[in-house]
Amino acid sequence: MTTPPLSPCIAVCVIDPATGFCRGCARTLAEIAGWLAFSDEEKQRVLAALPARRRV
């Protein structure tokens, strides 16, 4: 049994108006809102995109 991917939330919940990404976790509002309903594959896809978003 595998553990589902954990949320990248670090409780710094501020959306950057220029990028649309959270300044804490780099997710979009839609990704934050949908996280609990996402499949493990969807969560992995989001997690994979975060490093590039943080460099913006």
Backbone as a chain_set.jsonl record, in Angstrom:
{"seq": "MTTPPLSPCIAVCVIDPATGFCRGCARTLAEIAGWLAFSDEEKQRVLAALPARRRV", "coords": {"N": [[0.846, -1.18, 0.0], [0.603, 2.178, -0.874], [1.397, 5.489, 0.226], [-0.72, 8.281, -0.097], [0.105, 11.241, -2.022], [1.34, 13.99, -0.168], [-0.038, 17.154, 0.771], [1.413, 20.155, -0.45], [1.184, 22.4, 1.074], [2.267, 25.081, 3.114], [1.177, 26.752, 4.89], [1.288, 29.463, 4.201], [-0.606, 31.313, 2.85], [-1.158, 33.043, 0.276], [-2.152, 34.453, -2.654], [-0.324, 35.228, -5.468], [-0.853, 37.974, -7.429], [0.272, 38.444, -9.93], [1.216, 36.005, -10.952], [-0.69, 34.104, -10.281], [-0.235, 32.035, -8.635], [0.046, 30.452, -5.429], [1.956, 31.994, -2.927], [3.111, 30.509, -0.963], [2.872, 27.662, -1.494], [2.883, 27.397, -4.236], [0.765, 26.514, -5.783], [-2.224, 26.794, -7.835], [-5.372, 28.502, -7.238], [-7.446, 26.773, -8.004], [-6.158, 24.303, -7.904], [-5.534, 24.145, -5.188], [-8.11, 24.173, -4.062], [-9.185, 21.84, -5.166], [-7.594, 19.781, -4.24], [-8.107, 17.67, -2.31], [-9.933, 16.115, -3.676], [-8.541, 15.27, -5.878], [-7.004, 12.687, -7.813], [-4.326, 10.393, -6.986], [-2.527, 10.479, -9.094], [-3.123, 12.946, -10.285], [-2.377, 14.636, -8.204], [0.369, 14.093, -8.112], [1.111, 15.129, -10.595], [0.645, 17.872, -10.193], [2.46, 18.347, -8.074], [4.862, 17.855, -9.411], [5.022, 20.045, -11.079], [5.552, 22.195, -9.439], [8.307, 22.987, -8.669], [9.3, 24.43, -10.952], [7.485, 26.52, -11.034], [8.098, 27.887, -8.725], [10.419, 29.136, -9.379], [9.685, 31.25, -10.884]], "CA": [[0.0, 0.0, 0.0], [1.385, 3.406, -0.938], [0.826, 6.657, 0.876], [-1.072, 9.316, -1.066], [0.973, 12.407, -1.956], [0.957, 14.987, 0.823], [-0.225, 18.525, 0.308], [2.614, 20.976, -0.303], [0.83, 23.6, 1.824], [3.126, 25.45, 4.243], [0.377, 27.73, 5.644], [1.559, 30.827, 3.757], [-1.66, 31.283, 1.838], [-1.314, 34.337, -0.388], [-2.065, 34.279, -4.104], [0.406, 36.287, -6.169], [-1.72, 38.398, -8.533], [0.998, 38.419, -11.201], [1.377, 34.635, -11.46], [-1.848, 33.27, -9.961], [0.232, 30.938, -7.784], [0.189, 30.722, -4.004], [3.351, 32.308, -2.58], [3.605, 29.472, -0.058], [2.981, 26.305, -2.055], [2.99, 27.532, -5.697], [-0.393, 25.96, -6.488], [-3.281, 27.729, -8.195], [-6.558, 28.366, -6.385], [-8.17, 25.561, -8.409], [-5.419, 23.136, -7.397], [-5.709, 24.122, -3.734], [-9.499, 23.806, -3.775], [-9.477, 20.483, -5.607], [-6.571, 18.836, -3.795], [-8.653, 16.478, -1.646], [-10.667, 15.309, -4.653], [-7.637, 14.826, -6.934], [-6.424, 11.347, -7.741], [-2.891, 10.429, -6.69], [-1.829, 10.878, -10.319], [-3.295, 14.396, -10.434], [-1.543, 15.265, -7.181], [1.764, 13.957, -8.556], [1.284, 16.077, -11.695], [0.762, 19.198, -9.592], [3.722, 18.397, -7.337], [5.962, 17.904, -10.378], [5.062, 21.376, -11.683], [5.845, 23.229, -8.445], [9.651, 23.578, -8.705], [9.413, 25.426, -12.027], [6.663, 27.671, -10.647], [8.789, 28.632, -7.658], [11.516, 29.901, -9.992], [9.113, 32.38, -11.633]], "C": [[0.893, 1.245, 0.0], [0.639, 4.541, -0.261], [0.474, 7.695, -0.181], [-0.122, 10.504, -0.936], [0.439, 13.423, -0.95], [0.807, 16.356, 0.18], [1.069, 19.305, 0.503], [2.368, 22.251, 0.512], [1.802, 23.825, 2.984], [2.476, 26.568, 5.061], [0.813, 29.173, 5.406], [0.631, 31.028, 2.563], [-1.945, 32.672, 1.279], [-1.142, 34.099, -1.88], [-1.365, 35.494, -4.709], [-0.435, 36.707, -7.368], [-1.03, 38.337, -9.898], [1.069, 37.02, -11.805], [0.135, 33.777, -11.281], [-1.486, 32.08, -9.095], [0.289, 31.393, -6.33], [1.667, 30.969, -3.71], [3.945, 31.266, -1.646], [3.863, 28.147, -0.746], [3.089, 26.265, -3.576], [1.857, 26.855, -6.473], [-1.348, 27.08, -6.87], [-4.443, 27.556, -7.219], [-7.334, 27.094, -6.714], [-7.478, 24.304, -7.883], [-5.545, 23.014, -5.886], [-7.105, 23.623, -3.387], [-9.795, 22.358, -4.118], [-8.589, 19.408, -5.037], [-7.159, 17.554, -3.195], [-9.392, 15.559, -2.613], [-9.761, 14.756, -5.758], [-7.214, 13.385, -6.716], [-4.944, 11.489, -7.384], [-2.094, 10.881, -7.908], [-1.935, 12.384, -10.542], [-2.426, 15.146, -9.423], [-0.071, 15.21, -7.586], [2.063, 14.942, -9.689], [1.474, 17.482, -11.155], [2.112, 19.325, -8.879], [4.92, 18.518, -8.276], [6.109, 19.295, -10.988], [5.554, 22.457, -10.71], [7.265, 23.79, -8.506], [9.822, 24.645, -9.776], [8.613, 26.673, -11.675], [7.37, 28.524, -9.606], [9.929, 29.474, -8.216], [11.021, 31.129, -10.731], [9.228, 33.655, -10.856]], "O": [[1.831, 1.34, 0.792], [-0.59, 4.545, -0.188], [1.28, 7.966, -1.071], [0.406, 10.751, 0.149], [-0.764, 13.68, -0.889], [1.447, 16.665, -0.825], [1.749, 19.133, 1.514], [3.261, 23.091, 0.623], [2.122, 22.903, 3.735], [3.151, 27.248, 5.835], [0.719, 30.01, 6.304], [1.049, 30.922, 1.41], [-2.842, 33.378, 1.74], [-0.105, 33.601, -2.319], [-1.767, 36.636, -4.487], [-0.709, 35.884, -8.241], [-1.703, 38.192, -10.919], [0.993, 36.862, -13.023], [-0.078, 32.829, -12.036], [-2.323, 31.213, -8.843], [0.545, 32.561, -6.038], [2.53, 30.234, -4.191], [5.167, 31.153, -1.549], [4.94, 27.568, -0.605], [3.359, 25.208, -4.147], [1.972, 26.644, -7.68], [-1.296, 28.175, -6.309], [-4.492, 26.583, -6.466], [-7.825, 26.413, -5.814], [-8.141, 23.353, -7.467], [-5.651, 21.908, -5.358], [-7.268, 22.758, -2.527], [-10.582, 21.71, -3.428], [-8.799, 18.228, -5.316], [-6.73, 16.458, -3.556], [-9.466, 14.351, -2.387], [-10.173, 13.863, -6.498], [-7.082, 12.924, -5.583], [-4.38, 12.58, -7.471], [-1.095, 11.587, -7.77], [-0.963, 13.028, -10.937], [-1.816, 16.165, -9.75], [0.654, 16.19, -7.415], [3.147, 15.523, -9.736], [2.363, 18.207, -11.603], [2.822, 20.312, -9.069], [5.887, 19.212, -7.961], [7.212, 19.683, -11.375], [5.938, 23.54, -11.151], [7.416, 25.007, -8.4], [10.44, 25.677, -9.514], [9.038, 27.782, -11.996], [7.248, 29.749, -9.612], [10.356, 30.434, -7.574], [11.819, 31.962, -11.161], [8.801, 34.708, -11.33]]}, "num_chains": 1, "name": "protein.A"}
